[in-house]
């Protein structure tokens, strides 16, 4: 194969690799998740319905206390932004604590600092939820990663069908994520590719037309 043709074929792959060259979070000491009775927390769902949230997707508040996505027939893909579910109000500096589980090959995401819910990828930050159980070296697009910003320090996601826990803390543009008992993300947003995201924004969950369940979603606003 002529050299110029070979270089032309390899150039897109090299560009993709460069775009994916995001740092891995430093390894730090584990931090316990907040206890159930921790003061200052308030539920983000009212325990009855989806009041306070906006979506055109088929999100359902189930009697068992879970908020679950039940994709409609024919739905697929991730660019149906109005099908995501977002809080009506914006939040700034907080601790967001929640549990989630996914089906095999499941895919969702926790969005925050979202300026516009109809453009969350370009105008928000995503903490990935993905079935990457058992992956040795997770990247920014794998479960626990901050997409297009940072890979988690380790892979903590459990097998599909098991409950996982995220505690996301955002204070003065400093982000940490505790994932199933380990601190897996430590990130200064202003020194990252997410530096242009707003200090306050909507919180939400991604609809990628795959089953996902959330429960015990609560927030502690920080002064």
Secondary structure, 3 states (H helix, E strand, C coil): CCHHHHHHHHHHHHHHHHHCCCEECCCCCCCCCCCCCCCCCEECCCCCCCCCEECCCCEEECCCCCEEECCCCCCCCCCCHHHCEEECCCECCEEEEEEEEECCCCEEEEEEEECCHHHCCCCCEEEEEECCCCCCCCCCCCCCCECCCEECCCCCCCCCCCCEEEEEEEECCEEEEEECCEEEEEEEHHHCCCCCCCCCEEEEECCCCCCEEEEEEEEEECC
